């Protein structure tokens, strides 16, 4: 019986030797250039083109889950303020305290939020409340930020984000950006509100004032 033979190299290669980068859809490429985001209020610097991480990726595993919740007493802390003085959370016991964590000084969203707290500061004072802003910036950055925008409240330097981690402030964008979260503590140091809104920084002020009226 006659046999059928095929010429060599007649079958096309099914799998290419390597995936071509130019075949990746543009929707999977993020933050290829340094930019400022008015929504997230932080500095995005030199992210390389890469696919969005899956839930099993290492970055997703590193997302901080919220630890401080309504009804709990948060961990105490002692940090330097914009004048280089040590400030402890316990110092404010006996009065309501608004503690807000924000990504960074001098970013659009964070500046809007700080100025909104400034513009409503008299309302907080009338309610007997203290306002404390915390970010990973150093003392000199806070001093310049407070002076430039005439901020009348305390800014604390959480360099290394130790307190942020202890409080379990969740990050945004798969944990790559520091989160924006506000806590309202009553006179006994118990949390009465946990509010997270990265996209509308000014809303933090409205929500905290609502809660302060009832405590």
Protein Blocks (a to p, Z undefined) as FASTA:
>chain_A
ZZddddehkaccfbdfbdcfklpcfklpghkbccddfklopacehiacdddddfkbmklm
mpccdfbdghiacdddddddfkopacdfklmgoiacdddddfbehifklmmmmmmmmmmm
mmmmmnopacddddfbdfklmmmmmmmnopabdcdddehilmmmmnopaceehhlaccdd
dddddfkopafbdcddfklmmlmmmmmmmmmmmZZ
